[in-house]
Amino acid sequence: MKFFMSKLFLCFCLIVVSICPLDAQSQTFGYLDAKAKRTPLREAQTKENLVQYLTKDLTTDTQKARIIAAWMAYQIQRNGFLRKQRIEASNNNRQAPEPLPNDIFKTRIGSPEQFADLYQELCTLAGLETVVIPGYAGYNIRISRYEEPKYVAFSVMLHYLVGTNYPLQRYLASWNAVRIDGEWKLVDTYWMIDGDIYEAQDIRTERQMRTFLKRREQRIPSVTALVRGKNIDDDFFFAKPRTFIKTHYPNDSQWQLLPVPQSWSNFISN
């Protein structure tokens, strides 16, 4: 009887697997994330080679969008020096210096804006329609009524010109939307990095940072070093618009992807 029941259970499992062999994996993305995390540096010498390696044998746009996002979250580091510069400028109500020239793909370190640009490039190579969405991102964004930008729907450059958004510079960001089966999905690969992990935050001067970036272009750290301490925060991949708007405010309200866009005043008062 036990033998019969064991055989019956085995047959049931085989039937379930044959019906939906990848459904569970597609929901958790575990096998995609593992491949992205372990991707050898030799497979990422060029963007074209990287995308070909990551998306080989993948059949859906969702899988392609995820594995590229996971690779970025694991194998690109956040620029702690630039973050420190923006925070200091915000605290002193002055304009932050322009970011230093940096090829994020060569150095494997970047700003939120560079993360978004690279994700768009890689997704395009994979045949995915992707856009970059500039705006502000942060928890509990607060500014006084005297500092509130009057032109928040316009570009960040206009904010600089009118000189009203210096306290907001620490929150400057960009993220992406990727089109999947005719529907736009929100992705922030910078925020997908789970934890307060920033590289180069101990660097004090731009001269030191230039030297750091030059060395990184000559030799990228090992994969082990790039992924150390990292996990993925799924809240920022295919994020729910009603949740995403709590931390991310796009300059163009259409990219809130909400039936009724939230106002700037409501966003900063949450």
HUGI-V58051 format. One record per residue. PHI is phi in whole degrees, 0 to 359 (none if undefined). Layout:
# HUGI-V58051
PHI / PHI
This chain:
# HUGI-V58051
none / 298 / 296 / 297 / 294 / 296 / 296 / 295 / 295 / 297 / 297 / 298 / 298 / 296 / 295 / 299 / 295 / 292 / 283 / 221 / 294 / 243 / 301 / 296 / 294 / 294 / 285 / 269 / 61 / 301 / 288 / 289 / 297 / 295 / 295 / 299 / 295 / 268 / 307 / 293 / 300 / 295 / 274 / 236 / 287 / 229 / 296 / 296 / 295 / 298 / 296 / 297 / 294 / 293 / 263 / 303 / 72 / 277 / 247 / 240 / 294 / 299 / 297 / 295 / 299 / 289 / 293 / 292 / 297 / 295 / 300 / 295 / 297 / 279 / 251 / 243 / 257 / 276 / 280 / 289 / 293 / 296 / 300 / 297 / 301 / 291 / 294 / 298 / 295 / 297 / 296 / 258 / 54 / 224 / 285 / 286 / 294 / 295 / 301 / 293 / 305 / 202 / 268 / 302 / 289 / 277 / 264 / 61 / 213 / 194 / 272 / 304 / 295 / 288 / 302 / 296 / 296 / 292 / 299 / 298 / 300 / 293 / 295 / 298 / 297 / 273 / 84 / 257 / 277 / 220 / 232 / 261 / 242 / 279 / 173 / 234 / 219 / 170 / 269 / 53 / 295 / 226 / 219 / 284 / 294 / 280 / 260 / 298 / 292 / 275 / 237 / 296 / 282 / 267 / 289 / 298 / 299 / 296 / 301 / 298 / 295 / 278 / 69 / 250 / 246 / 305 / 295 / 266 / 300 / 296 / 260 / 301 / 199 / 216 / 215 / 228 / 234 / 238 / 271 / 237 / 51 / 82 / 237 / 282 / 238 / 271 / 221 / 234 / 291 / 293 / 278 / 291 / 287 / 276 / 116 / 273 / 248 / 227 / 263 / 70 / 287 / 272 / 290 / 257 / 234 / 296 / 298 / 296 / 290 / 299 / 296 / 300 / 295 / 297 / 294 / 294 / 294 / 282 / 206 / 284 / 300 / 295 / 301 / 303 / 290 / 294 / 264 / 303 / 78 / 263 / 228 / 254 / 264 / 291 / 295 / 247 / 242 / 52 / 295 / 286 / 307 / 292 / 273 / 299 / 293 / 288 / 235 / 232 / 238 / 282 / 298 / 259 / 297 / 298 / 275 / 290 / 58 / 251 / 303 / 234 / 300 / 276 / 283 / 299 / 297 / 291 / 297 / 281 / 263 / 288
